[in-house]
Amino acid sequence: MPPLTVLAVGDSSASYLRPLASIADRARLIVTGDRDEIGRIAPEADVLLNADFRDPALFFEAFRQARCLRWAH
């Protein structure tokens, strides 16, 4: 089974996202707030995380594009 693709939509330098690094060896982890990158990754994301609590607009965009989504938080 291929590794899960985990897309966390938010600021990759946010300290509260550092614990996600622990799954990087078992999953394809992408943490980004870049709209273009989100547009490329979202269609294949298995897991989608909203990591920008001030403005969920990018998360909602990613959610609409996600075709393989198993879980969103």
Residue, then its C-alpha position, 0 to 999 in steps of 0.5 A: m500500500p502506498p503511503l498516505t498523502v497528508l496535506a496540512v493547509g497553513d503556515s509551514s513554519a508554525s510551531y504547532l505543526r512541528p509534531l507532524a514531522s514525526i509521520a514524515d517517514r510513514a506518509r507523504l507530508i506536505v505543509t503549505g499555505d501556497r495556493d498553487e501547491i495546494g491545487r497540485i496536491a489536494p486532488e491526491a490527498d488522503v488526509l486534509l488538515n486545516a492548519d490556518f485557524r484565522d482564515p479557512a478559505l484555502f482549506f475549503e478550496a483544497f476540500r473541494q479539489a480533494r478526490c481521494l480524501r479519506w479524512a479531514h480535520 
